[in-house]
Amino acid sequence: MKNMQTKPDMEIIVTHVSSDFDSFAGMIAASKIYPDAKVVLPTSINQNVRKFLALYEDSLPAFQKPADIDLSSVKKVIMIDTKIPGRLGSVKELIEAKKAEIIIYDHHRNSREDIGYGLDYSEEIGATTSILVDIIKKRKITITPLEATLFALGIYEDTGSFNYPTTSQKDFNVSSYLLKNGANLFVISKFLNLSLSDEQHKLLEKLISNCRKLKINEKEIIISYAVTDKFIEGLSVLTRKLAQVEDIAVVICWVKMKEKTYIVARSDDIEVDVSRILTAVGGGGHPQASSGITKGLSFSEIESKIISSLQKYIKQPLTAKDIMSYPIRVINEEESIYKVNEILKKYGHSGIPIVDAGGDLAGIITRKDIDKAIKHGLSHAPVKGFRSHGIITASLNTTIDEIQNLMIENGIGRIPIINKGKIVGIVTRKDILRYLHGLAFLKYPFKQQNYERLFGLFPNDIQNIFEAVSNTARELKYRAYLVGGMVRDLLLGKQNFDIDIVVEGDGIIFARKLSEMLSARIDSYEKFKTAVLILKNGQHIDIASARIEYYEKPAALPDVEMGNIKQDLARRDFTINTLALSLNKNDFGSILDFFGGRKDIAAKRIKVLHKLSFIEDPTRIFRAVRFEQRLGFKMDSQTEKLAISAIEMNIVSELIGIRIRDELISILSEEKPWEALRRLHELGALKKIGINRELTSEFIYYIEKVLKKCLSLEVLLGKDRRKLKLLGKIVRLGRAKRGACEFGISFAGM
């Protein structure tokens, strides 16, 4: 046996027991960053790692056994692939004594068992090794082809060869770097796909024989168990094999080997997080791959705990009613091809359901069908002769997985949703893709608690308003959402008490009911289904029905129709203003982000929702500039190009004068309006509204001086009157030939 280590100020690199390739490779990568630290090999390592060591140990750094380390001489511990002291074996005592400096590199989600101190470099990505290799890359530390291969093994294993949802861009980037530095894909494949031993084959047969299929909230799960009289490694591999044999996404196995029971869970379903499920038996790990070890629990106790945990953490699946578009636009079967063609062009639909005289679904007609009919000179004919028969439909409670299968099996892109014989909505390919590629597009409360806590930052009177809105929505069976700048500013940490409420239902009925609760005065606008409540303290609450807008021609005011919250948010000016927070009892505080608004807020980016946004409403150009200056954001390159293009097309010139005036007055209300004027000049917008003068530095200087003078006189003249007068002066200056200096002096002397 080696002598006990006595070197003072010793640094050690440790990882969890049952070390896999990610944790083992992570330790070797850490030794490149901390060359004076000793790598401590855990008491147990996975079979494929041990086989790798049998071949390549001589080419890797020397390892220490835990028993060879004098813990009293350790001053620094570098923890790899875990934050839980209980998974470190004997080193746990040193951690709990808090006598050593702790540095952590991990990629697992935080848990209650985590160490509560230390320098933590963890990231929630695909593999811990990726974090360390990224540092190696940035520091330009030399690595050998063998090290590159080992590091890649760690990343490939823990990302499921880049198939697991936890895989990040960093995992891809560092893997590319490793391949450039000699990582051997043949070796990687060899050690990730080891053939089974005879003992493993027999154990797999037992697991197949004992497996039982469960169905919990529409999710199919396989559970299985076995007993062996000795330890057989590779249960994680066998669990994956069982999933492949049974063609099931979620599998949980437990095997008693001597006095311990080993539990392994695997999930290829993004909605089933097995790391949470195994907490019931003391396990943990990744959402897609977790494990645990228990003593003293019978098989029936383990099964009972796991099933209870499955029922707790597997939520009811999302169904058609969660993602469908509604209310649905339909046409009568007697309508002409010409009329239907006009409707499709007006709303940009690629198809539309057809109903009979009783309102029952009679078919669907697509843009392709319409084009063929027109080509044959049949514009006058009723659509019923061209509709698709044998329509595939679904109910409100049909799961999204079932709808997806219907689309695939029948080669269709839209499925009408039927309730009590009537069409109540439609699910399209686009809806399915949003679900598959980002839950942020859906009403999914994955951020609910965080945002609910933020509501506590509002004054009590504002919180009382939100509670009244929630109660009103529940009483009327509506859904109500907080929208607009208040949501944006809430995420930015800015104070904003301008309350805008959108309801799925009649906004005026909602406003009347809410006004009774709040003892508020109400002004309503029947045409647009909007209302304003004025409380006794002067607080205004804007209420609107969720609606759709469409524009008959550029720069015109929009026509509106009733819609749902998704359609309402789709008509907003910029993505940063498309967020909505639920004020409904069942998901209070959850965020709806259909258009990537949170991502653009984080990037400080102003982005339009579609390419014709500025053509439809050129005032959005002025608002974009205003938000740039107010929030410190910047239009993205595509949005700026679209703004310049709309300006060059003279769309701004088509605006009604009062709309331009209102936008400019809003700009003059900002803290530094001269910056916004400078930006409008850069874009070419000022020339289009009659301000033709070049904005030289001298001109800007005097404009700034005049605006500051204006602000000081607001008390005397009133804000709106003062700004109108100022606006007139700026426009006249833009058309005049006298100098900016002369103007500034004359204006300031008013």
C-alpha positions in Angstrom: 0.0 0.0 0.0 1.2 3.5 -0.8 2.2 5.8 2.0 -0.4 8.3 3.4 -0.1 11.7 1.7 1.2 14.4 4.1 1.9 17.2 1.8 0.3 20.4 3.2 -2.0 22.5 1.1 -2.9 19.5 -1.1 -5.4 20.0 -3.9 -7.6 17.1 -5.0 -10.0 16.5 -7.9 -12.9 14.3 -7.0 -16.2 13.1 -8.5 -19.2 11.0 -7.5 -19.1 7.2 -7.0 -20.2 5.1 -10.0 -18.2 7.4 -12.2 -19.4 7.6 -15.8 -17.4 9.0 -18.8 -18.6 12.6 -18.2 -17.4 12.6 -14.6 -14.2 10.7 -15.3 -13.3 12.8 -18.4 -14.2 15.9 -16.4 -11.6 15.0 -13.7 -8.9 14.6 -16.4 -9.9 17.9 -18.0 -9.8 19.6 -14.6 -6.2 18.2 -14.1 -5.2 20.2 -17.2 -6.6 23.4 -15.6 -5.2 22.6 -12.1 -1.9 20.8 -12.8 -0.9 20.6 -9.1 -4.1 18.8 -8.1 -4.3 15.1 -7.6 -7.0 13.1 -9.3 -8.8 10.8 -6.9 -10.5 7.9 -8.5 -13.8 6.9 -6.8 -14.3 3.5 -5.3 -16.6 2.5 -8.1 -16.6 3.3 -11.8 -18.8 2.2 -14.7 -17.9 -0.8 -16.7 -17.1 1.1 -19.9 -14.9 3.6 -18.1 -13.0 0.7 -16.4 -12.4 -1.0 -19.8 -11.1 2.3 -21.2 -8.7 2.6 -18.2 -7.5 -0.9 -18.8 -6.2 0.1 -22.2 -5.2 3.7 -21.7 -4.3 4.2 -18.0 -0.6 4.5 -18.6 -1.2 7.5 -21.0 -3.3 9.4 -18.4 -2.3 11.3 -15.2 -1.6 9.1 -12.1 -4.6 8.4 -10.0 -4.9 8.4 -6.2 -7.2 6.1 -4.2 -9.5 7.7 -1.6 -7.8 5.6 1.1 -4.4 7.1 0.1 -5.4 10.7 0.8 -4.9 12.3 4.2 -8.0 14.4 4.3 -6.5 16.7 7.1 -3.8 17.9 4.6 -6.3 18.8 1.9 -6.9 22.6 1.4 -8.7 22.6 -1.9 -11.3 20.3 -3.3 -12.4 20.5 -7.0 -15.7 18.7 -7.3 -16.6 17.4 -10.7 -20.1 16.5 -12.0 -21.8 16.8 -8.7 -22.7 19.4 -6.0 -23.8 16.8 -3.5 -21.3 15.9 -0.8 -23.1 12.6 -0.1 -22.1 11.3 -3.5 -18.4 11.7 -2.9 -17.8 8.7 -0.7 -15.2 9.3 2.1 -14.5 12.9 0.9 -17.9 13.8 2.2 -16.5 14.2 5.7 -14.0 16.9 4.5 -16.7 18.8 2.7 -19.1 18.8 5.6 -16.3 19.9 8.0 -15.9 23.1 5.8 -12.1 23.1 6.3 -11.2 23.2 2.6 -11.7 25.6 -0.3 -14.4 24.2 -2.6 -14.5 24.6 -6.4 -17.4 23.1 -8.3 -17.9 22.1 -12.0 -21.3 20.5 -12.6 -24.2 20.5 -15.1 -27.0 19.1 -12.9 -29.9 21.1 -11.7 -29.7 22.4 -8.2 -31.1 20.2 -5.4 -31.7 20.4 -1.6 -28.7 18.1 -1.0 -26.2 20.4 -2.8 -23.3 21.9 -0.9 -24.1 25.3 0.3 -20.8 27.1 -0.3 -17.8 27.2 -2.6 -16.8 28.7 -6.0 -19.4 27.4 -8.4 -18.7 27.3 -12.2 -21.7 25.0 -12.9 -23.9 25.4 -16.0 -27.1 23.6 -16.9 -25.9 22.1 -20.2 -25.4 18.7 -21.7 -22.1 17.6 -20.0 -19.8 18.8 -17.3 -16.8 18.0 -19.5 -18.0 20.7 -21.9 -17.6 23.4 -19.2 -14.0 22.4 -18.5 -13.0 21.9 -22.2 -14.3 25.3 -23.0 -11.9 26.7 -20.4 -9.1 24.6 -21.9 -9.9 26.0 -25.3 -10.0 29.6 -24.2 -6.7 29.3 -22.3 -5.1 27.5 -25.3 -4.0 24.5 -23.1 -2.5 21.8 -25.3 -4.3 18.4 -25.3 -3.4 15.1 -26.9 -5.6 13.1 -29.3 -6.3 10.6 -26.5 -7.4 13.3 -24.1 -9.6 14.8 -26.9 -11.1 11.4 -27.4 -11.8 10.9 -23.7 -13.3 14.4 -23.4 -15.5 13.7 -26.4 -16.6 10.4 -24.8 -17.8 12.3 -21.7 -19.8 14.7 -23.9 -21.3 12.1 -26.2 -22.4 9.9 -23.3 -24.1 12.6 -21.3 -25.8 14.3 -24.2 -27.0 11.0 -25.7 -24.8 11.7 -28.8 -26.4 15.2 -28.8 -30.0 13.8 -28.7 -30.9 14.8 -25.1 -32.8 18.1 -24.7 -30.2 19.4 -22.2 -27.7 19.5 -25.1 -26.4 23.1 -25.6 -24.6 25.0 -28.2 -21.5 24.9 -26.0 -21.6 21.0 -26.1 -21.5 21.2 -29.9 -18.8 23.9 -30.1 -16.4 22.1 -27.8 -17.0 18.8 -29.5 -16.0 20.4 -32.8 -12.9 21.7 -31.1 -12.1 18.1 -29.8 -12.6 16.6 -33.3 -10.1 19.2 -34.7 -7.7 18.1 -32.0 -7.8 14.4 -32.9 -10.8 12.9 -31.1 -11.3 9.4 -32.5 -15.0 8.7 -33.4 -14.2 4.9 -33.8 -13.0 4.7 -30.2 -16.0 6.8 -29.0 -18.4 4.5 -30.7 -16.6 1.4 -29.4 -16.9 2.4 -25.7 -20.4 3.8 -25.9 -21.7 0.6 -27.5 -20.1 -2.2 -25.6 -21.5 -5.7 -26.2 -23.3 -7.4 -23.3 -21.7 -10.1 -21.2 -23.4 -13.4 -20.5 -24.4 -12.1 -17.0 -25.9 -9.0 -18.5 -27.8 -10.9 -21.1 -29.4 -13.1 -18.4 -30.3 -10.0 -16.3 -31.8 -8.3 -19.3 -34.0 -11.4 -19.9 -35.2 -11.2 -16.3 -36.0 -7.5 -16.7 -37.9 -8.2 -20.0 -39.9 -11.0 -18.3 -40.8 -8.9 -15.2 -41.6 -5.7 -16.9 -45.0 -4.1 -16.4 -46.6 -1.3 -18.5 -48.2 1.6 -16.7 -50.3 4.5 -18.1 -50.2 7.7 -16.1 -51.9 10.8 -17.5 -51.7 9.3 -21.0 -48.0 8.6 -20.7 -46.8 5.0 -21.1 -44.1 3.9 -18.6 -42.3 0.5 -18.2 -41.2 -0.6 -14.7 -39.3 -3.7 -14.1 -37.3 -5.4 -11.4 -34.9 -8.4 -10.8 -32.7 -10.0 -8.1 -29.2 -11.3 -8.5 -26.9 -12.9 -6.0 -23.9 -10.8 -7.0 -23.2 -7.3 -8.4 -23.6 -7.0 -12.2 -22.6 -3.7 -13.6 -24.2 -1.9 -16.5 -27.8 -1.6 -15.3 -28.0 1.8 -17.0 -27.1 0.1 -20.3 -29.7 -2.7 -19.7 -32.4 -0.1 -18.9 -31.7 1.6 -22.2 -31.9 -1.8 -24.0 -35.2 -2.6 -22.3 -36.6 0.8 -23.6 -35.5 -0.2 -27.1 -37.0 -3.7 -26.9 -40.4 -2.4 -25.6 -40.3 0.8 -27.7 -41.3 2.9 -24.7 -39.9 6.3 -23.9 -39.8 6.0 -20.1 -38.3 3.0 -18.3 -37.5 2.5 -14.6 -35.7 -0.6 -13.4 -34.5 -1.7 -9.9 -32.3 -4.7 -9.2 -31.3 -6.1 -5.8 -27.7 -7.1 -5.9 -26.6 -8.5 -2.5 -27.7 -6.1 0.2 -28.3 -3.0 -2.0 -31.0 -2.2 -4.5 -29.8 -0.2 -7.6 -32.4 1.9 -9.4 -32.0 3.4 -12.9 -34.5 5.5 -14.9 -34.3 6.6 -18.5 -36.6 9.0 -20.3 -36.8 10.1 -24.0 -39.9 12.2 -23.3 -39.1 15.8 -22.6 -42.2 16.1 -20.4 -41.1 13.3 -18.0 -38.2 14.3 -15.8 -36.9 11.1 -14.1 -34.5 13.1 -11.9 -37.6 14.4 -10.0 -39.3 11.0 -10.0 -36.4 9.2 -8.4 -36.2 11.7 -5.5 -38.9 9.5 -3.9 -36.2 6.8 -3.5 -33.2 9.0 -2.8 -32.1 9.1 -6.4 -31.2 11.9 -8.8 -29.3 12.9 -11.9 -30.5 14.3 -15.3 -34.1 14.8 -16.5 -33.4 12.0 -19.1 -31.1 9.7 -17.1 -31.1 9.2 -13.3 -30.2 6.6 -10.7 -30.2 5.8 -7.0 -29.1 3.2 -4.5 -31.3 2.1 -1.5 -31.1 -0.3 1.4 -33.9 -1.6 3.5 -36.8 -0.9 1.1 -38.8 -3.9 -0.2 -39.6 -4.1 -3.8 -43.3 -3.3 -3.1 -42.2 -0.2 -1.2 -40.0 0.9 -4.1 -42.7 0.3 -6.6 -45.3 2.2 -4.5 -43.0 5.2 -4.0 -42.1 5.3 -7.7 -45.7 5.1 -8.9 -46.7 7.8 -6.4 -43.9 10.0 -7.7 -44.9 9.3 -11.3 -48.4 10.4 -10.5 -47.1 13.6 -8.8 -44.7 14.7 -11.5 -46.3 13.6 -14.7 -48.9 16.2 -15.4 -52.0 15.9 -17.5 -50.8 16.1 -21.2 -51.5 19.2 -23.2 -54.5 18.7 -25.5 -56.1 20.3 -28.5 -57.8 23.0 -26.4 -54.4 24.2 -25.1 -52.9 25.0 -28.5 -55.8 25.3 -31.0 -56.7 28.5 -32.7 -60.1 29.8 -31.9 -62.7 31.3 -32.5 -62.4 29.6 -35.9 -63.4 31.3 -39.1 -65.7 29.1 -41.2 -67.7 29.5 -44.5 -71.1 28.3 -45.5 -71.1 25.6 -48.2 -73.1 27.8 -50.5 -70.5 30.6 -50.7 -69.0 31.1 -54.1 -65.4 30.2 -54.9 -64.8 34.0 -55.6 -66.0 35.0 -52.1 -63.9 32.3 -50.4 -60.8 33.3 -52.4 -61.3 36.9 -51.2 -61.5 35.7 -47.6 -58.4 33.6 -47.9 -56.4 36.5 -49.3 -57.8 38.9 -46.7 -56.8 36.8 -43.7 -53.8 35.0 -45.2 -55.2 31.5 -44.6 -54.1 28.5 -46.6 -57.4 26.7 -46.0 -60.8 27.1 -44.3 -63.5 24.8 -42.9 -66.9 24.6 -44.6 -70.1 24.2 -42.6 -73.6 23.3 -43.7 -76.8 25.1 -42.9 -77.0 23.6 -39.4 -73.4 24.7 -38.6 -72.0 21.2 -38.7 -68.6 20.6 -40.3 -69.1 19.7 -44.0 -65.5 19.7 -45.3 -62.4 21.8 -45.8 -61.3 23.8 -48.8 -57.7 24.7 -49.4 -55.9 27.5 -51.4 -54.9 24.8 -53.9 -58.5 23.8 -54.4 -59.6 27.4 -54.9 -56.8 28.1 -57.4 -57.8 25.1 -59.5 -61.5 26.1 -59.6 -60.6 29.7 -60.6 -58.3 28.3 -63.3 -61.2 26.4 -64.8 -63.5 29.5 -64.8 -65.6 28.3 -61.8 -65.4 31.4 -59.6 -69.2 31.6 -59.4 -69.7 28.0 -58.3 -70.4 27.1 -54.6 -67.5 25.7 -52.6 -69.4 22.6 -51.6 -68.5 21.1 -54.9 -64.8 21.4 -54.3 -64.5 20.6 -50.6 -62.5 17.7 -49.1 -64.7 14.9 -47.8 -63.9 12.3 -45.1 -62.5 15.0 -42.8 -60.2 13.9 -40.0 -61.2 15.6 -36.8 -60.3 15.6 -33.1 -62.0 16.5 -29.8 -60.9 19.2 -27.2 -59.3 16.4 -25.1 -57.3 14.8 -27.9 -53.7 14.9 -26.8 -51.1 16.7 -28.9 -49.3 13.4 -29.5 -52.5 11.9 -30.9 -53.0 14.9 -33.2 -49.5 14.7 -34.4 -50.0 11.0 -35.3 -53.2 11.9 -37.2 -51.4 14.5 -39.3 -48.5 12.1 -40.1 -50.7 9.1 -40.9 -53.2 11.0 -43.0 -50.8 13.5 -44.7 -52.8 16.5 -43.6 -51.7 19.9 -42.2 -54.8 21.0 -40.2 -57.3 19.2 -38.0 -60.6 20.7 -37.0 -61.5 20.4 -33.3 -65.1 19.3 -32.7 -67.2 19.7 -29.6 -70.9 18.6 -29.4 -70.9 18.3 -33.2 -69.8 21.9 -33.8 -66.3 23.1 -34.9 -64.8 25.1 -32.1 -61.2 25.4 -33.2 -58.4 24.1 -35.4 -54.9 22.8 -34.9 -52.3 23.3 -37.6 -48.8 22.0 -38.3 -47.6 25.4 -37.1 -49.2 24.8 -33.7 -47.6 21.4 -33.4 -44.2 22.7 -34.4 -44.4 25.4 -31.7 -45.2 22.6 -29.2 -42.4 20.4 -30.3 -39.7 23.1 -30.5 -40.4 25.3 -27.6 -42.8 25.2 -24.7 -42.4 28.9 -24.4 -44.9 29.3 -27.2 -47.6 27.7 -25.1 -49.6 28.3 -21.9 -47.2 26.3 -19.9 -46.5 27.4 -16.3 -42.8 26.5 -16.3 -42.0 30.1 -15.1 -45.1 30.5 -13.0 -43.6 30.7 -9.5 -40.9 33.3 -10.4 -43.4 35.7 -12.0 -46.0 35.2 -9.3 -43.4 36.3 -6.8 -42.7 39.4 -8.9 -46.4 40.5 -8.5 -45.5 41.0 -4.8 -43.3 44.0 -5.9 -46.4 46.0 -6.8 -48.2 48.3 -4.3 -51.1 46.8 -2.5 -53.7 48.7 -4.5 -52.3 47.3 -7.8 -52.3 43.8 -6.3 -55.9 44.2 -5.3 -56.8 45.2 -8.9 -55.1 42.0 -10.2 -57.1 40.0 -7.7 -60.3 41.6 -8.7 -59.5 40.9 -12.4 -58.9 37.3 -11.6 -62.1 36.9 -9.6 -64.1 38.6 -12.4 -62.6 36.3 -15.0 -63.5 33.2 -13.0 -67.1 34.4 -12.4 -67.6 35.1 -16.1 -65.7 32.0 -17.2 -63.4 34.2 -19.3 -59.6 34.2 -19.4 -57.9 37.5 -18.5 -54.3 38.6 -19.1 -52.0 41.5 -18.2 -50.4 42.7 -21.5 -48.3 45.4 -22.9 -45.6 47.6 -21.5 -46.3 46.7 -17.9 -45.3 43.1 -18.5 -42.2 44.2 -20.5 -41.1 46.6 -17.7 -41.9 44.0 -15.0 -39.2 41.7 -16.6 -36.8 44.7 -16.9 -37.3 45.7 -13.3 -38.8 49.0 -14.3 -41.8 50.7 -12.5 -44.9 50.9 -14.7 -48.4 51.1 -13.5 -50.2 51.4 -16.9 -52.6 48.4 -16.6 -53.7 46.9 -19.9 -56.0 43.8 -19.6 -57.0 41.6 -22.5 -59.9 39.1 -22.0 -61.0 36.2 -24.1 -64.6 37.2 -24.2 -66.6 40.4 -24.3 -64.4 43.2 -23.0 -67.3 45.5 -22.2 -69.2 42.9 -20.2 -66.0 42.2 -18.3 -65.3 45.9 -17.7 -68.8 46.5 -16.3 -68.5 43.6 -13.9 -65.0 44.7 -12.8 -66.2 48.3 -12.4 -68.8 47.1 -9.8 -66.1 45.3 -7.8 -63.7 48.3 -7.9 -66.4 51.1 -7.6 -64.9 52.6 -10.8 -66.3 54.8 -13.5 -66.4 53.2 -17.0 -66.1 54.6 -20.5 -66.8 52.0 -23.1 -66.4 51.7 -26.9 -68.8 49.2 -28.3 -67.3 49.0 -31.8 -63.9 47.8 -30.6 -65.2 46.0 -27.5 -62.9 48.1 -25.3 -63.3 50.1 -22.1 -61.4 52.3 -19.7 -62.1 52.1 -15.9 -61.2 55.2 -13.9 -60.8 54.4 -10.2 -61.4 56.9 -7.4 -57.6 57.4 -7.0 -57.3 58.3 -10.7 -55.8 55.0 -11.7 -56.8 54.0 -15.3 -57.4 50.4 -16.3 -57.6 49.7 -20.1 -59.7 46.6 -20.9 -60.1 45.0 -24.4 -61.4 41.9 -26.0 -58.8 39.8 -27.6 -59.0 40.7 -31.3 -57.6 40.3 -34.8 -56.6 43.2 -36.9 -56.2 43.4 -40.7 -55.3 46.4 -42.9 -57.1 47.1 -46.2 -54.3 49.4 -47.4 -50.9 50.7 -46.1 -51.1 53.4 -43.3 -54.8 52.9 -42.9 -56.5 52.3 -39.6 -57.1 48.6 -39.0 -60.4 46.7 -39.1 -60.8 44.4 -36.1 -62.6 41.2 -35.2 -62.9 39.1 -32.0 -60.1 36.6 -31.5 -58.0 34.8 -28.9 -55.0 35.9 -26.8 -52.5 34.5 -29.3 -54.2 36.3 -32.2 -54.3 39.5 -30.1 -50.6 39.4 -29.3 -49.8 38.7 -32.9 -51.1 42.2 -33.8 -48.6 44.0 -31.5 -45.9 46.3 -32.9 -42.8 44.5 -31.5 -41.9 41.2 -30.0 -40.9 42.9 -26.7 -44.6 43.9 -26.4 -46.1 40.5 -27.1 -45.8 39.0 -23.6 -48.9 38.3 -21.5 -49.1 37.3 -17.9 -52.1 35.1 -16.8 -54.3 36.6 -14.1 -56.4 33.4 -14.0 -56.7 31.3 -10.9 -55.4 28.1 -12.3 -52.2 29.5 -13.7 -51.8 32.9 -12.1 -48.5 34.5 -13.0 -47.6 32.2 -15.9 -46.2 33.8 -19.0 -47.3 33.5 -22.6 -44.5 34.1 -25.0 -45.6 33.1 -28.5 -43.1 35.3 -30.4 -39.8 35.2 -28.4 -40.4 38.4 -26.5 -38.4 37.4 -23.5 -35.4 36.5 -25.6 -35.5 39.8 -27.4 -35.8 41.7 -24.0 -32.7 39.9 -22.7 -30.9 40.8 -25.9 -32.1 44.4 -25.8 -33.5 44.0 -29.3 -36.5 45.6 -31.0 -37.9 43.3 -33.6 -41.1 43.5 -35.7 -43.3 40.4 -35.9 -43.5 40.3 -39.7 -42.0 42.0 -42.8 -45.0 44.1 -43.6 -45.3 45.6 -40.1 -44.1 49.1 -41.0 -46.1 49.1 -44.3 -49.3 48.3 -42.4 -48.6 50.9 -39.7 -45.8 53.4 -40.3 -46.2 54.9 -36.8 -44.4 51.9 -35.6 -41.2 53.5 -37.0 -41.6 56.3 -34.5 -42.5 53.9 -31.7 -39.4 51.8 -32.5 -37.2 54.9 -32.2 -38.9 55.9 -29.0 -38.3 52.4 -27.4 -34.7 52.5 -28.5 -34.1 55.7 -26.6 -36.3 54.9 -23.6 -35.1 51.3 -23.0 -31.6 51.5 -24.4 -32.5 48.9 -27.0 -31.6 48.7 -30.7 -33.6 47.6 -33.7 -32.2 44.4 -35.1 -30.7 44.7 -38.6 -33.7 43.2 -40.4 -36.1 45.5 -38.6 -34.0 48.6 -39.3 -33.8 47.6 -43.0 -37.6 47.2 -43.1 -38.1 50.7 -41.5 -35.8 52.4 -44.0 -37.5 50.6 -46.9 -40.9 51.8 -45.7 -39.6 55.3 -45.3 -38.1 55.3 -48.8 -41.5 54.0 -50.2 -43.1 57.2 -48.8 -45.4 55.2 -46.6 -44.8 57.7 -43.7 -46.1 60.5 -45.9 -49.5 58.7 -46.2 -50.2 59.0 -42.5 -53.0 61.2 -41.3 -51.4 64.4 -39.8 -52.9 63.9 -36.3 -51.3 60.4 -36.1 -47.8 61.9 -36.9 -48.5 64.7 -34.4 -49.4 62.2 -31.6 -46.3 60.1 -32.2 -44.0 63.2 -32.2 -45.6 64.5 -29.0 -44.9 61.1 -27.4 -41.3 61.3 -28.5 -41.0 64.8 -27.0 -42.3 63.3 -23.7 -39.2 61.1 -23.4 -36.3 62.0 -21.1 -33.9 62.9 -24.0 -36.2 63.5 -27.0 -33.3 65.1 -29.0 -31.7 61.6 -29.3 -34.9 60.2 -30.8 -35.0 63.1 -33.3 -31.4 62.4 -34.3 -32.3 58.8 -34.9 -35.4 59.7 -37.0 -33.1 61.9 -39.1 -30.7 59.0 -39.5 -33.5 56.8 -40.8 -34.8 59.5 -43.2 -38.2 59.9 -41.5 -38.0 63.6 -40.6 -37.7 64.6 -44.3 -40.9 62.7 -45.1 -42.9 64.8 -42.6 -41.6 68.1 -43.8 -38.5 68.7 -41.6 -35.9 69.0 -44.4 -33.0 70.6 -42.5 -29.8 68.7 -41.9 -29.4 67.8 -38.2 -25.9 69.2 -37.7 -24.2 69.1 -34.3 -25.0 72.8 -33.9 -28.7 72.2 -34.7 -28.9 69.3 -32.2 -27.2 71.4 -29.5 -29.8 74.1 -29.8 -32.7 71.7 -30.1 -31.5 70.1 -26.9 -31.3 73.5 -25.2 -34.8 74.4 -26.4 -36.2 71.1 -25.2 -34.7 71.6 -21.8 -36.2 75.1 -21.7 -39.5 73.6 -22.7 -39.5 71.2 -19.8 -38.9 74.0 -17.3 -41.9 75.9 -18.6 -44.4 73.0 -18.5 -45.7 74.0 -15.2 -46.7 77.4 -16.6 -48.2 76.3 -19.9 -49.3 72.7 -19.4 -47.6 69.7 -21.0 -49.6 69.1 -24.1 -50.0 72.8 -25.0 -46.3 73.3 -24.5 -45.3 70.3 -26.6 -47.6 71.3 -29.4 -46.1 74.7 -29.5 -42.6 73.2 -29.5 -43.5 70.8 -32.2 -44.7 73.7 -34.4 -41.4 75.5 -33.8 -39.3 72.4 -34.8 -41.3 71.9 -38.0 -41.0 75.6 -38.9 -37.3 75.4 -38.2 -36.9 72.4 -40.4 -38.4 74.4 -43.3 -36.8 77.8 -42.5 -33.4 79.0 -43.8 -32.3 80.9 -40.7 -29.7 79.4 -38.5 -30.2 77.1 -35.6 -28.5 79.6 -33.3 -31.0 82.3 -34.3 -33.9 79.9 -33.7 -32.6 78.8 -30.3 -32.2 82.3 -29.1 -35.7 83.4 -30.3 -37.4 80.4 -28.9 -35.7 80.5 -25.5 -36.7 84.1 -25.2 -40.4 83.5 -25.7 
